[in-house]
Amino acid sequence: MVEIRYFAAIADAVGKDRETFDLPSGATIADLRVTLAGAYGPDLDSMLNVCAYLVGDELTRDPKAALTPRVDVLPPFAGG
């Protein structure tokens, strides 16, 4: 099981701030994106394409990065 936590625009798009998915061992960010697009529609994938992912202690955009038990999905933030 992988706990996915959503923030900002992604949380708004999926209508929640967290959920879990049963993904296989060795699953990657690319696998997660396919799963989320299947669950929420292909329009979400364009948003996920610009997101960063906090996997363990590493912030990454690498689709080949292996998932950890918790992954944070972080859209670009506007600062001020």
Secondary structure, DSSP 8 states (H G I E B T S, - for coil): -EEEEE-HHHHHHHTSSEEEE---TT-BHHHHHHHHHHHH-HHHHHHHTT-EEEETTEEE--TT-B--SEEEEE------
